Amino acid sequence: MRIGELARRAETTPRLLRYYEQQGLITPRREANGYRAYDEYLVDRVLQIRGLLDAGLPTRIIKQILPCLDAPRTIHFADATPEMLATLESETDRMTRRILCLTRNRDAIREYLDVVKGLS
C-alpha cells in the first residue's frame, strides 16, 4: 500500500509516517520506481507506536523494544542498558497511575450519566 493509505488506515499523517521511518521505527519496501510500499502489518505497528508514544515512551526506547513486542517471552536484548530498564520500569509505573486515574474518571462519568439519565 502507499503512504496515503497507511496514513488513512492508521489514522495518522504521511508526515508522521516519514518521521517514524527516519527514526527507524518502520521500514517500507521500495518499489522499482522508488516509491515507498508499506506492508499490511505496518497498520498495526503504527498504531502500536502511537500508543507507546501516547504513553510517554521516547522513540529511542520504542525502537529498542519494538522487536520484543511481537513475542515478548522469546526475544530478549543482551545489550539492555540499566538506563533502558530503569526507563521502562518508570514508564510502566507511570502508565499504571494513568490507567488508575482514567478508570476513576470513567467511573465518575458513568455514575453521572446514570444519575442524569435517571432524571429524564
Secondary structure, 3 states (H helix, E strand, C coil): CCHHHHHHHCCCCHHHHHHHHHCCCCCCEECCCCCEECCCHHHHHHHHHHHHHHCCCCHHHHHHHHHHHHCCCCCCCCCCCHHHHHHHHHHHHHHHHHHHHHHHHHHHHHHHHHHHHHHC
